Amino acid sequence: MLATELAIINFREVRRRSIIVWRSVPSDFLKWKPDDSALTIGEVIRHAWSTQKYYYESIKLGQSAPVTHDEFDDIPVTSIEEEISLSVPYFEDFLNYVRQLPNNELESRMIDRSDVGYIRPLGDFLCRIAYHESIHTGQLLQYLRSAGLDRPDIWD
């Protein structure tokens, strides 16, 4: 099995577990947040999937992509299913890109994010992308706990 195939398996597994958590959020809790300076549950979900678009652009550029106004910045989060639907085309496009990467580039191609403190091989950067979404899934589980809501079992 190629390393890119393993990366895709990992991305799909992370997203599958994220969606389980996302779908566990009652719709009347999308605007809930643990304190005034935190993101809302809906904002965390939007951030988790939409940031992948930024990372994808960074891969194509070989460096940190410029932070621009995102097409979803002005669209409020109104439902979990809408967020999932919005995320699917970008997620699949990203996976198709990863699928076609030559395996040797995962080690030899560098992604320069020295503006945020690192330059790493593409394979390392792909792992960081999956880790980013995983962290936000854990954050949402903690939000659910803090809100006194049931938390789904994602440890199948």
N, C-alpha and C positions, 0 to 999 in steps of 0.2 A: 504494500500500500504506500502511495506517495505521501509525502509530508503535507502537500496541499489538500489531499483527501482527508487526512486526519484533522487539519485545520477546519475544513468544512463540517465534518462531523461534530467538532467541538462548538463551532458557531451555532449549528442547528440545535445542539443540546442546550446550550446556554439560552438561546431564544425560546425554546420549548418550555424551559423552567421559568423564564421570565413571564411568559404568557400565562402560565398557571397562576403565578402571583398576581399579575395584572387583573386577570379575570376574577380573582377573589375579592377585589375591592368593590364594596357597594357603591353604586353610582352617586349616592349622596355624600360620599367621602372623597370625591375627586379634588375638592378644594381644601381638604383637611391638611394641616401641617402641624408639626410638634411645637413650633414656636414662631414668632413673627419674622425671624430672619431666615427661616428654612424655606425650601421649595415645597409646593403643595404636592400631594400624591400624583395628581395629573401632570404637573410640571416635571416630576422625576421620571415618569413614564415617557413623556415626550422627549426629555433630554436623553434618556437611555437609548432610544432607537434612532433619534435624529442625529446624534453625535456621530454615529457610524458613517453618515454621509460626509461629515467633515474629515474623519479619519481616512475614508476612501479617497477623497481629494488629496489628502496629504501623501498617500501612497503614490498616486499618479504623478504628483509634483516632486516626490522624493524629499519633501521637507514640510514643515508646518504650513498648512493652507491658511490663506488670509481669512480672518473672521469677518464674515459678511452678514448682511441681513438675510435670514433664512426665510424661504417661502412659507414656513409654518409659524413664524414668529407672531404673526397677527391673527392666527386662527386659534381660538380657545379650545382647550381640551373639553369635549362634551360627553364622550363615551369611550369606554375601553375598546369596544369592538371597532369603533371608528379609528382609534389609534392603531390598532392591529392592522386594519385594512390600509391605512396610510403607510405603515412601515413595510408591508410586504414587497412592493415593487423595488424599493431601495435595497432591502435585504437580499432579494434574489439577484439583483444586478450586481451587488457586491460579491455574492458567492460565485456568480459566473465569472467575475474578474479573477477571483482567487483561484478558481478551477483551472484557468488557462495560464497561470504563472509557471514559468519554468522552475523546477525544483531547485536548481542551483542558485537561483536568484534569492531564495529565502535566506541564504547565508551571505551571499556576495553583495547584494544590493542594500545600500544603507539608506535609512530614513533620517534626515537631519532635523532634529527638533531641539537643536542647541538653544533656541530661544526659551525653551522650558526645561532645559538641563540635560538633554541626552541626544546621542546619535547612536542608533541601534540597527542591526540587520532587519530586513523586512520580516523574516520569520518571527523575530522577537516582537516586532511591532504588531503583527497579527495577534500574537498572544495577549498583548496589552489591550487590544480592542475587545477581545472576548472578556478579559478580566474587568474592564471598565463596566460592561453591562452586568457582569456578575456582582460587582460591588453594589450597583444600584438595585439589583434584585434583593440583596441582603438589606440594604437601606429600607426598602419598602416593607420587608418582613418586620423590621424594627418599628417602622411607622405603624403597621397593623397592630403590633403588640402594644405600643404606646396609646393607640386609640381604643384599646380594649376589644379589638376585633379578632375573629378567628383567623389563624394563619394556615395556609394550605401546606400539606405535606409534599414537598418537592424532592424528597430523598428516596425515590423509587429505584 
